[in-house]
Amino acid sequence: MLEVSNLACSRGDHRLFSGLNFNLHPGQIMQVQGANGSGKTSLLRTLCGFLMPDVGDIVWNGQKISELAEEYHDEVLYLGHLNAIKDELSGLENLCISAGIAGIELGEKEALTALRRMGLRGREMLPTKVLSQGQRRRVALARLLVSDAKLWILDEPLTALDVAAVALIQELIVAHLARQGMVVFTTHQPLHVAGMEMRILALS
Amino acid sequence: MKKSGMLDLLVLVIRRDLVLAMRRRADVLTTLIFFVMVVSLFPIGVGPEMDMLRKMAAGVLWVAALLASMLSLGRLFSADYLDGTLEQMMLAPQSLSMLVLGKMAAHWMSSGLPLVLMAPVLGLQYDMSMRSLGVLMVSLLLGTPVLSMMGAIGAALTLGLRGGGVLLSLLVLPLCIPVLIFGTGAVEAASSGLNFASHLSLLGALLVLAMVFTPWVTAQALRISME
């Protein structure tokens, strides 16, 4: 369970948000809403532990995330604005390496299956620099298929994706929630999760 | 799916960085060509006086190696920072220091090791004896990893800064002076027939110290740069 209490965060002298409280239980999904510059990405990065909050605590299963460190990292999957894929490497190599960094030893077969499910059949071996923006995003999103993290933190996961890929991501999120996973995400596009209550956190 | 351990991760990072270096061969060659050019230009500029060349050989080779290894430092973390891989590395379930150690090792293999292998060939231009050439190689073998590791601290601190390259050299070069002193000291001792073991032992000690402390310091610096 993720508990956030009295969280405040600022960039430079500008206070983005303060007094933020919420809990996220297994099987719950939460959308962070707000205008551009309202601190959505900063909130997600704070939840990952990249940014130190000014005040407040982020507690995972009863322990502060700053104390858990690597143990907490094992439970988190973060997908940011940047795809974290290398142009020089193929989709297959990229997926195996990012899974490896996340601590999962991935066989070639599993990686190929994941990439094909993401609609990249026939392009697994191409260097990602020849892929389109949406296809590169799909390579990055293939990590969702091979990860066993409990908490997904997704920053604008739907950018550059077509309708079919958006549907696939919705499917993956539903499956993850059904496995008692948790999702925190931001998006400016509509994302429908069937049969789940979508919690909204509005930043102003 | 199976969980990977600390050593698997180290090997993975080294292999990844080496594959990337092989696919961007121009970067690796830049360092090596710079080293070869600087060392080869000196005899042309100074003139073919054997005595003088022999005397300055150790200094020229070491300074050129030092400057050449600075060249590629800026790229050590910047590519991973710009494409978001560094964020993923910070979320790795293993210590960030371990990943940093892997990146340092790969950086040395792609930029330091070629210099070590090339140095004896270039040393011939300075009429160095076989004994001096041997000591030169050993001193570079012990010293260049220290340069990569010290440089990584600077690279992490200047990450994402505009004009970080100049700042990086200003930060790192003074820290590298002990390596330069003991490295050239060893070669000069060998060429004048003195005992060079003490210099090499001190270089080895610096290497061990750097291996223990620099990955941790670099990891902290990266955390600060990512904020």
Chai-1 contact restraints between the chains, C-beta under 6 A:
chainA,res_idxA,chainB,res_idxB,connection_type,confidence,min_distance_angstrom,max_distance_angstrom,comment,restraint_id
A,F50,B,M226,contact,1.0,0.0,6.0,A-B,restraint_1
A,L51,B,E227,contact,1.0,0.0,6.0,A-B,restraint_2
A,E70,B,P93,contact,1.0,0.0,6.0,A-B,restraint_3
A,H73,B,L91,contact,1.0,0.0,6.0,A-B,restraint_4
A,H73,B,P93,contact,1.0,0.0,6.0,A-B,restraint_5
A,D74,B,P93,contact,1.0,0.0,6.0,A-B,restraint_6
A,Y78,B,L91,contact,1.0,0.0,6.0,A-B,restraint_7
A,G80,B,G84,contact,1.0,0.0,6.0,A-B,restraint_8
A,G80,B,E87,contact,1.0,0.0,6.0,A-B,restraint_9
A,L82,B,D83,contact,1.0,0.0,6.0,A-B,restraint_10
A,L82,B,G84,contact,1.0,0.0,6.0,A-B,restraint_11
A,A84,B,G84,contact,1.0,0.0,6.0,A-B,restraint_12
A,A84,B,T85,contact,1.0,0.0,6.0,A-B,restraint_13
A,A84,B,Q88,contact,1.0,0.0,6.0,A-B,restraint_14
A,E88,B,L20,contact,1.0,0.0,6.0,A-B,restraint_15
A,E88,B,R23,contact,1.0,0.0,6.0,A-B,restraint_16
A,I97,B,R16,contact,1.0,0.0,6.0,A-B,restraint_17
A,S98,B,Q88,contact,1.0,0.0,6.0,A-B,restraint_18
A,G100,B,L12,contact,1.0,0.0,6.0,A-B,restraint_19
A,I101,B,Q88,contact,1.0,0.0,6.0,A-B,restraint_20
A,I101,B,M89,contact,1.0,0.0,6.0,A-B,restraint_21
A,I101,B,A92,contact,1.0,0.0,6.0,A-B,restraint_22
A,G103,B,K3,contact,1.0,0.0,6.0,A-B,restraint_23
A,G103,B,S4,contact,1.0,0.0,6.0,A-B,restraint_24
A,G103,B,P93,contact,1.0,0.0,6.0,A-B,restraint_25
A,I104,B,M1,contact,1.0,0.0,6.0,A-B,restraint_26
A,E105,B,K2,contact,1.0,0.0,6.0,A-B,restraint_27
A,E105,B,S4,contact,1.0,0.0,6.0,A-B,restraint_28
